[in-house]
Amino acid sequence: MKYSDEQRIKKILEYAKKLKEYISNNKITKEDLINEYSLQWLVTTPLYNIGEHVYMLSAEYKSKHAKIQWSMISGLRHRLVHDYDGTNWNIIADIVFEEIPILIKQIENE
């Protein structure tokens, strides 16, 4: 399915909010995520989806909203997909707990 930039941004925001909400509602900590394989699998799907939608945003949209680090977000998706065994879960935990809330605010303020 072909999405518009606006549809993609809505999906990115939806996935980010659901991930943040799940983490919060289930009282998952960074340490839990770093050490529990099932939680690692759980967070990768929304991160994949966010990264894929970011990757597919138009260059025009990305340049209009250049404060958001689009290449880092899509790069994370590629890293998780193509080098899963080499994933540094300390970095992923930082992204989930620190960067996802920032991304949500950035999108909501655009």
Rosetta constraint file for C-alpha pairs under 8 A:
AtomPair CA 3 CA 7 HARMONIC 5.73 0.50
AtomPair CA 3 CA 8 HARMONIC 6.12 0.50
AtomPair CA 4 CA 8 HARMONIC 6.21 0.50
AtomPair CA 4 CA 57 HARMONIC 7.99 0.50
AtomPair CA 5 CA 9 HARMONIC 6.13 0.50
AtomPair CA 5 CA 57 HARMONIC 5.58 0.50
AtomPair CA 5 CA 58 HARMONIC 6.74 0.50
AtomPair CA 5 CA 61 HARMONIC 7.06 0.50
AtomPair CA 6 CA 10 HARMONIC 6.28 0.50
AtomPair CA 7 CA 11 HARMONIC 6.29 0.50
AtomPair CA 8 CA 12 HARMONIC 6.11 0.50
AtomPair CA 8 CA 53 HARMONIC 5.65 0.50
AtomPair CA 8 CA 54 HARMONIC 7.44 0.50
AtomPair CA 8 CA 57 HARMONIC 7.06 0.50
AtomPair CA 9 CA 13 HARMONIC 6.09 0.50
AtomPair CA 9 CA 53 HARMONIC 7.66 0.50
AtomPair CA 9 CA 54 HARMONIC 7.93 0.50
AtomPair CA 9 CA 107 HARMONIC 7.66 0.50
AtomPair CA 10 CA 14 HARMONIC 6.03 0.50
AtomPair CA 11 CA 15 HARMONIC 6.11 0.50
AtomPair CA 11 CA 50 HARMONIC 7.58 0.50
AtomPair CA 11 CA 53 HARMONIC 7.58 0.50
AtomPair CA 12 CA 16 HARMONIC 6.09 0.50
AtomPair CA 12 CA 49 HARMONIC 7.51 0.50
AtomPair CA 12 CA 50 HARMONIC 5.03 0.50
AtomPair CA 12 CA 53 HARMONIC 6.64 0.50
AtomPair CA 12 CA 54 HARMONIC 7.53 0.50
AtomPair CA 13 CA 17 HARMONIC 6.01 0.50
AtomPair CA 13 CA 104 HARMONIC 6.16 0.50
AtomPair CA 13 CA 107 HARMONIC 7.13 0.50
AtomPair CA 14 CA 18 HARMONIC 6.10 0.50
AtomPair CA 15 CA 19 HARMONIC 6.08 0.50
AtomPair CA 15 CA 46 HARMONIC 5.69 0.50
AtomPair CA 15 CA 49 HARMONIC 7.44 0.50
AtomPair CA 15 CA 50 HARMONIC 6.62 0.50
AtomPair CA 16 CA 20 HARMONIC 6.17 0.50
AtomPair CA 16 CA 46 HARMONIC 7.14 0.50
AtomPair CA 16 CA 50 HARMONIC 7.34 0.50
AtomPair CA 16 CA 100 HARMONIC 6.24 0.50
AtomPair CA 16 CA 101 HARMONIC 7.84 0.50
AtomPair CA 16 CA 103 HARMONIC 7.93 0.50
AtomPair CA 16 CA 104 HARMONIC 6.69 0.50
AtomPair CA 17 CA 21 HARMONIC 5.95 0.50
AtomPair CA 17 CA 104 HARMONIC 7.05 0.50
AtomPair CA 18 CA 22 HARMONIC 6.00 0.50
AtomPair CA 19 CA 23 HARMONIC 6.21 0.50
AtomPair CA 19 CA 43 HARMONIC 7.13 0.50
AtomPair CA 19 CA 46 HARMONIC 6.77 0.50
AtomPair CA 20 CA 24 HARMONIC 6.16 0.50
AtomPair CA 20 CA 96 HARMONIC 7.43 0.50
AtomPair CA 20 CA 97 HARMONIC 7.71 0.50
AtomPair CA 20 CA 100 HARMONIC 7.23 0.50
AtomPair CA 20 CA 101 HARMONIC 7.26 0.50
AtomPair CA 21 CA 25 HARMONIC 5.86 0.50
AtomPair CA 22 CA 26 HARMONIC 6.01 0.50
AtomPair CA 23 CA 27 HARMONIC 6.04 0.50
AtomPair CA 23 CA 28 HARMONIC 5.19 0.50
AtomPair CA 23 CA 29 HARMONIC 7.76 0.50
AtomPair CA 24 CA 28 HARMONIC 6.50 0.50
AtomPair CA 28 CA 32 HARMONIC 6.04 0.50
AtomPair CA 28 CA 33 HARMONIC 7.10 0.50
AtomPair CA 29 CA 33 HARMONIC 6.44 0.50
AtomPair CA 30 CA 34 HARMONIC 6.14 0.50
AtomPair CA 30 CA 90 HARMONIC 7.87 0.50
AtomPair CA 30 CA 93 HARMONIC 5.43 0.50
AtomPair CA 30 CA 94 HARMONIC 7.52 0.50
AtomPair CA 30 CA 97 HARMONIC 7.25 0.50
AtomPair CA 31 CA 35 HARMONIC 6.11 0.50
AtomPair CA 32 CA 36 HARMONIC 5.67 0.50
AtomPair CA 32 CA 39 HARMONIC 7.53 0.50
AtomPair CA 33 CA 37 HARMONIC 7.65 0.50
AtomPair CA 33 CA 39 HARMONIC 5.61 0.50
AtomPair CA 33 CA 40 HARMONIC 5.98 0.50
AtomPair CA 33 CA 89 HARMONIC 7.38 0.50
AtomPair CA 33 CA 93 HARMONIC 6.33 0.50
AtomPair CA 34 CA 40 HARMONIC 7.44 0.50
AtomPair CA 34 CA 89 HARMONIC 5.16 0.50
AtomPair CA 34 CA 90 HARMONIC 6.03 0.50
AtomPair CA 34 CA 93 HARMONIC 6.59 0.50
AtomPair CA 36 CA 40 HARMONIC 6.43 0.50
AtomPair CA 37 CA 41 HARMONIC 6.37 0.50
AtomPair CA 38 CA 42 HARMONIC 6.21 0.50
AtomPair CA 39 CA 43 HARMONIC 6.29 0.50
AtomPair CA 40 CA 44 HARMONIC 6.34 0.50
AtomPair CA 40 CA 89 HARMONIC 7.92 0.50
AtomPair CA 41 CA 45 HARMONIC 7.15 0.50
AtomPair CA 42 CA 46 HARMONIC 7.92 0.50
AtomPair CA 43 CA 47 HARMONIC 6.35 0.50
AtomPair CA 44 CA 48 HARMONIC 5.88 0.50
AtomPair CA 44 CA 80 HARMONIC 7.43 0.50
AtomPair CA 45 CA 49 HARMONIC 6.18 0.50
AtomPair CA 46 CA 50 HARMONIC 6.02 0.50
AtomPair CA 47 CA 51 HARMONIC 6.04 0.50
AtomPair CA 47 CA 76 HARMONIC 7.88 0.50
AtomPair CA 47 CA 77 HARMONIC 6.46 0.50
AtomPair CA 48 CA 52 HARMONIC 6.04 0.50
AtomPair CA 48 CA 77 HARMONIC 4.97 0.50
AtomPair CA 48 CA 80 HARMONIC 7.48 0.50
AtomPair CA 48 CA 81 HARMONIC 7.61 0.50
AtomPair CA 49 CA 53 HARMONIC 6.21 0.50
AtomPair CA 49 CA 77 HARMONIC 7.90 0.50
AtomPair CA 50 CA 54 HARMONIC 6.16 0.50
AtomPair CA 50 CA 73 HARMONIC 7.65 0.50
AtomPair CA 50 CA 74 HARMONIC 7.77 0.50
AtomPair CA 50 CA 77 HARMONIC 7.81 0.50
AtomPair CA 51 CA 55 HARMONIC 6.03 0.50
AtomPair CA 51 CA 73 HARMONIC 5.44 0.50
AtomPair CA 51 CA 74 HARMONIC 4.22 0.50
AtomPair CA 51 CA 75 HARMONIC 7.31 0.50
AtomPair CA 51 CA 76 HARMONIC 6.79 0.50
AtomPair CA 51 CA 77 HARMONIC 4.86 0.50
AtomPair CA 51 CA 78 HARMONIC 7.81 0.50
AtomPair CA 52 CA 56 HARMONIC 6.34 0.50
AtomPair CA 52 CA 74 HARMONIC 6.35 0.50
AtomPair CA 52 CA 77 HARMONIC 6.76 0.50
AtomPair CA 53 CA 57 HARMONIC 6.41 0.50
AtomPair CA 54 CA 70 HARMONIC 6.39 0.50
AtomPair CA 54 CA 73 HARMONIC 6.95 0.50
AtomPair CA 54 CA 74 HARMONIC 5.81 0.50
AtomPair CA 55 CA 70 HARMONIC 7.63 0.50
AtomPair CA 55 CA 71 HARMONIC 7.69 0.50
AtomPair CA 55 CA 74 HARMONIC 5.21 0.50
AtomPair CA 57 CA 61 HARMONIC 6.60 0.50
AtomPair CA 57 CA 62 HARMONIC 6.83 0.50
AtomPair CA 58 CA 62 HARMONIC 6.41 0.50
AtomPair CA 59 CA 63 HARMONIC 6.11 0.50
AtomPair CA 60 CA 64 HARMONIC 6.19 0.50
AtomPair CA 61 CA 65 HARMONIC 6.29 0.50
AtomPair CA 62 CA 66 HARMONIC 5.74 0.50
AtomPair CA 62 CA 68 HARMONIC 7.97 0.50
AtomPair CA 62 CA 70 HARMONIC 6.91 0.50
AtomPair CA 65 CA 110 HARMONIC 7.37 0.50
AtomPair CA 66 CA 70 HARMONIC 7.79 0.50
AtomPair CA 68 CA 103 HARMONIC 7.41 0.50
AtomPair CA 68 CA 106 HARMONIC 7.04 0.50
AtomPair CA 69 CA 73 HARMONIC 6.56 0.50
AtomPair CA 70 CA 74 HARMONIC 6.28 0.50
AtomPair CA 71 CA 75 HARMONIC 5.73 0.50
AtomPair CA 72 CA 76 HARMONIC 6.12 0.50
AtomPair CA 73 CA 77 HARMONIC 6.75 0.50
AtomPair CA 74 CA 78 HARMONIC 6.51 0.50
AtomPair CA 75 CA 79 HARMONIC 6.10 0.50
AtomPair CA 76 CA 80 HARMONIC 6.11 0.50
AtomPair CA 77 CA 81 HARMONIC 6.16 0.50
AtomPair CA 78 CA 82 HARMONIC 5.88 0.50
AtomPair CA 78 CA 83 HARMONIC 7.93 0.50
AtomPair CA 79 CA 83 HARMONIC 5.34 0.50
AtomPair CA 79 CA 84 HARMONIC 6.94 0.50
AtomPair CA 79 CA 87 HARMONIC 7.71 0.50
AtomPair CA 80 CA 84 HARMONIC 4.81 0.50
AtomPair CA 80 CA 87 HARMONIC 6.67 0.50
AtomPair CA 83 CA 87 HARMONIC 6.58 0.50
AtomPair CA 87 CA 92 HARMONIC 7.92 0.50
AtomPair CA 88 CA 92 HARMONIC 6.60 0.50
AtomPair CA 89 CA 93 HARMONIC 5.89 0.50
AtomPair CA 90 CA 94 HARMONIC 6.33 0.50
AtomPair CA 91 CA 95 HARMONIC 6.25 0.50
AtomPair CA 92 CA 96 HARMONIC 6.12 0.50
AtomPair CA 93 CA 97 HARMONIC 5.99 0.50
AtomPair CA 94 CA 98 HARMONIC 5.40 0.50
AtomPair CA 94 CA 99 HARMONIC 6.86 0.50
AtomPair CA 95 CA 99 HARMONIC 4.59 0.50
AtomPair CA 95 CA 100 HARMONIC 6.12 0.50
AtomPair CA 96 CA 100 HARMONIC 5.37 0.50
AtomPair CA 96 CA 101 HARMONIC 7.93 0.50
AtomPair CA 97 CA 101 HARMONIC 7.12 0.50
AtomPair CA 98 CA 102 HARMONIC 6.80 0.50
AtomPair CA 99 CA 103 HARMONIC 6.10 0.50
AtomPair CA 100 CA 104 HARMONIC 6.22 0.50
AtomPair CA 101 CA 105 HARMONIC 6.39 0.50
AtomPair CA 102 CA 106 HARMONIC 6.13 0.50
AtomPair CA 103 CA 107 HARMONIC 6.14 0.50
AtomPair CA 104 CA 108 HARMONIC 6.11 0.50
AtomPair CA 105 CA 109 HARMONIC 6.01 0.50
AtomPair CA 106 CA 110 HARMONIC 6.26 0.50
